[in-house]
Amino acid sequence: MRDRVTVHDWMIRVAATYGRVLVERAEGLGHAEPGEYLLIYRRDSVWASWGIGCGIDGYVLWESIRGATVGIFPTLHTALAEIIA
């Protein structure tokens, strides 16, 4: 539930000016599970600029444009904080 609140808060504060967020998750789960991910789009962009995946070791942030992993973070909040607008 904490992750859902974190994403919602981030979407209100940042994504409203940045773009949109697409959440892919398993049906019926109230918390992040390995394999779930977020795709973050810049305004008016067809392709996601950033992705955050829930892994066994933490949240993996990658930059889609460069095809590069930025890092693995202990919380979703810290991964979202690394996104450069």
Protein Blocks (a to p, Z undefined) as FASTA:
>chain_A
ZZmmmmmmmmmmmmmmnmccdddddehiabdcehiacddddehiabdfbdcdddfkbccd
ddfklopafbdcfbfklmmmmpcZZ
